[in-house]
Amino acid sequence: GWCPLSPTGAQTTQLLVEPPWRPAVLWDQVTLTCQGLGTASATTWYINEQSWGQKGVGNFTVTKSGNYMSERPGSGLSPPPPPGVTGPPCPTDQLVLQVPVWALLEGDTVTLRCRG
């Protein structure tokens, strides 16, 4: 997909989440992909606002919970996917209600997933 344009006309860095459900849960094997100007090797990843070991890769499978962001020179820091990845898996007496990651408008038909 295309990245939305910022007010100044420059592309911004975006995070894509697969599978496309929120909140994301670790047992879904969540993969994050950074999209923006420049090459994947220029990507810096942040978890909970701290730079961490995943540098120079455009995508990866998440292995721990947190709020993830990515950055590329020329397109800046991405907003985190709302909300961040959750986990580890909930105890069996807890459930997670998931909705699609795309924007929903009043009156839309939507499929919800109940995960536990």
Secondary structure, 3 states (H helix, E strand, C coil): CCCCECCCCCECCEEEEECCEECCEHHHCCEEEEECCCCHHHCEEEECCEEEEEECCCEEECCCCECEEEEECCCEECCCCCCCEECCCCCCCCCEEEEECCCCCCCCCCCCEEEC
